Amino acid sequence: MYGGNIYASKNSAVKQDYFVYFKGGATYTLDGFTNGEQGVQWTNRQPLVWLAYPGHRPVIEMSKRALRLVDTDANNFYFDGFEVSTVNTDAGKEFRMAIRIGSLSNNDNSQERLSRYQRTEGHSNQSAIMISADASGKYWSIQDNEFYDIQRPTAFWAIPQKVLVEDNYFHDNTGGHQIGPKDGTQYWTIRHNRMTNIANYKDGTYAMGIWVYGDNTRGASYGYMDVVYNHVSMVSG
């Protein structure tokens, strides 16, 4: 969608409204010319709908770059049907998330059936999906994802408003918390999620299922959280 050695080429909006389909049978490495940055700085000038081709399960590996959508809004971002693996944990703390999206974005969806996020060991708010605190977008849905073999971070950590987190499967993770709505969040529904074989981290850091963060440090309103019909099964000890 943009490439070459001209960093400014990412500002091209030629394919802004395209849907991009990825076929299986190949591993796609997220890479590109980033002018020295550690993440692929995607913008709303590029296609924001990424889909697995029907009947395929493409793999995106992130050993070189994470996907960052934070310098523009990412309204109507849609990411469905992928397996995401090999997140670069040697990067700086702001680049250890597989997908980091600015929370001013609205109407975003992650419906990644059969997708997996593997081995993102580290700390400092490292997450498989991270929605940052730059603003408060609305109307997000995180549905039908699978998060597994994640070491210590949050599988999903976010600060937008009016969010549905539903029918996700978290298993064989250690440390951290599986779902982490941060301060300033309102009107979340967290339901029908399943968490099994969740263990404390090797340094003794406690693992948690759903972490509802109540410290209103940014002065934003917090509340109206509906957390129902979730299954959490921790490893003893």
SVG drawing of the C-alpha trace seen along z (x, -y; Angstrom):
<svg xmlns="http://www.w3.org/2000/svg" viewBox="-24 -15 41 41">
<polyline fill="none" stroke="black" stroke-width="0.4" points="0.0,0.0 3.1,-2.2 6.7,-1.3 10.1,-2.0 12.6,-4.2 10.6,-7.4 9.1,-7.7 6.6,-10.4 5.0,-7.9 3.0,-6.7 0.9,-9.9 -0.5,-8.7 -4.3,-8.2 -4.6,-6.5 -5.8,-3.2 -7.4,-4.8 -10.8,-3.1 -9.7,0.3 -10.4,3.6 -7.3,5.8 -7.6,9.6 -4.7,11.8 -4.5,15.4 -3.2,18.3 -0.3,20.6 2.2,17.8 3.6,15.8 3.5,12.1 6.2,10.1 5.1,6.7 8.0,4.5 8.6,1.4 10.7,-1.8 10.0,-3.6 12.7,-6.3 14.2,-4.7 11.0,-4.1 10.5,-0.6 6.9,-0.2 5.1,-0.4 3.3,-3.7 0.1,-3.1 -2.4,-5.9 -6.0,-6.4 -4.7,-7.3 -4.0,-3.6 -6.6,-0.7 -8.1,-0.1 -10.0,3.1 -7.7,6.2 -9.4,9.5 -8.5,13.1 -9.6,14.4 -12.6,16.7 -11.4,20.2 -7.9,19.0 -6.0,18.3 -3.0,16.0 -0.2,15.5 1.3,12.1 4.6,12.2 5.8,9.2 9.4,9.9 10.5,6.8 7.6,4.3 4.5,3.8 1.4,2.3 0.8,-1.2 -2.2,-3.4 -1.7,-6.3 -0.8,-9.5 -4.2,-9.7 -7.6,-8.3 -8.4,-4.8 -12.1,-5.0 -13.7,-1.9 -10.5,0.2 -11.4,3.9 -9.0,6.8 -10.5,10.3 -9.2,13.8 -5.4,13.7 -2.9,15.5 -0.4,13.0 2.9,14.3 6.4,13.6 6.0,10.1 9.3,8.3 9.9,8.1 13.3,6.4 11.7,3.2 11.1,0.2 8.2,0.5 5.9,-1.5 6.5,1.0 5.9,4.3 2.2,4.4 1.2,6.5 -1.5,3.9 -1.5,0.4 -4.4,-1.9 -5.1,-5.5 -8.2,-5.6 -9.7,-8.6 -10.8,-6.1 -14.4,-5.1 -16.3,-2.1 -13.4,0.4 -13.7,4.1 -11.4,7.1 -13.3,10.3 -10.4,12.6 -11.8,16.0 -9.1,18.6 -6.5,15.9 -3.7,16.3 -1.2,14.0 2.0,15.8 4.8,15.1 5.0,11.4 7.2,11.7 8.0,8.4 6.2,5.7 5.5,1.9 1.9,2.2 2.9,4.7 -0.3,6.0 -1.5,8.1 -4.0,5.4 -3.4,2.0 -5.7,-1.0 -3.7,-4.0 -4.9,-6.9 -4.7,-9.8 -8.5,-10.3 -11.7,-8.5 -13.2,-6.9 -16.4,-5.0 -18.1,-1.9 -15.4,0.8 -16.0,4.6 -13.4,7.2 -15.1,10.5 -14.2,14.2 -10.4,13.8 -8.1,16.3 -5.2,15.2 -2.7,17.8 0.9,18.4 1.3,14.7 3.8,14.1 3.1,11.5 1.3,8.7 -2.3,7.8 -4.0,9.6 -6.3,6.7 -5.7,3.3 -7.8,0.2 -9.3,-3.2 -12.1,-3.8 -15.8,-4.2 -18.8,-2.0 -16.9,1.3 -18.1,4.8 -15.6,7.6 -17.4,10.9 -16.8,14.5 -13.0,14.4 -10.9,17.3 -7.8,16.8 -5.7,19.8 -2.2,20.8 -1.1,17.3 1.1,16.3 1.0,13.2 -0.7,9.9 -4.4,9.7 -6.4,11.0 -8.8,8.0 -7.8,4.6 -10.1,1.7 -8.0,-1.2 -9.0,-4.5 -11.5,-6.7 -13.5,-3.9 -17.3,-3.9 -20.1,-1.7 -18.2,1.5 -19.9,4.9 -17.6,7.8 -19.4,11.1 -19.2,14.7 -15.4,14.7 -13.5,17.9 -10.1,17.9 -8.5,21.2 -5.0,22.3 -4.0,18.8 -0.9,18.9 1.2,16.5 4.4,15.3 7.7,17.0 8.8,14.1 5.7,14.4 3.7,11.7 0.0,12.5 -2.2,13.2 -5.7,11.8 -8.7,12.6 -10.5,9.3 -8.8,6.2 -11.2,3.3 -8.9,0.4 -10.6,-2.0 -7.9,-4.7 -9.3,-7.7 -5.8,-9.3 -6.6,-11.2 -9.7,-13.0 -12.0,-11.2 -15.3,-9.6 -15.2,-5.9 -18.0,-3.4 -21.0,-1.7 -19.1,1.6 -21.2,4.7 -19.1,7.8 -21.3,10.9 -21.1,14.6 -17.4,14.9 -15.5,18.1 -12.1,17.7 -10.0,20.8 -6.6,20.1 -3.7,22.5 -3.4,23.2 -0.5,21.4"/>
</svg>
